[in-house]
Amino acid sequence: MEQEIIEDKEKDFKHSWVSSSRFLWYCQIAVVIAIVLSACVAQYTHRYKGKPKVNVPENTLYNPKYK
C-alpha cells in the first residue's frame, strides 16, 4: 500500500511570501479604511452645531447700560 505525500508548502502562509504579502496588503488596506471611517464618524459627531445664544449682562457690553 502506497501512501501519497501531499506537499502543501506552497499553500502555507509562512512558506509562500506571495500569498502572505497579498494577505498582509489587504489587511493594511482594511485597517486604513477602518481608521479613516472612524475618524470621519468622530468628526461628524463632534461637529460645530452653530452659534449658541448666550445671555450677556448689559453692564458688560462695549457700551454698558447701567440702571
HELIX and SHEET records of a PDB file:
HELIX    1   1 TRP A   17  THR A   45  1                                  29    
HELIX    2   2 GLU A   58  THR A   60  5                                   3    
END                                                                             
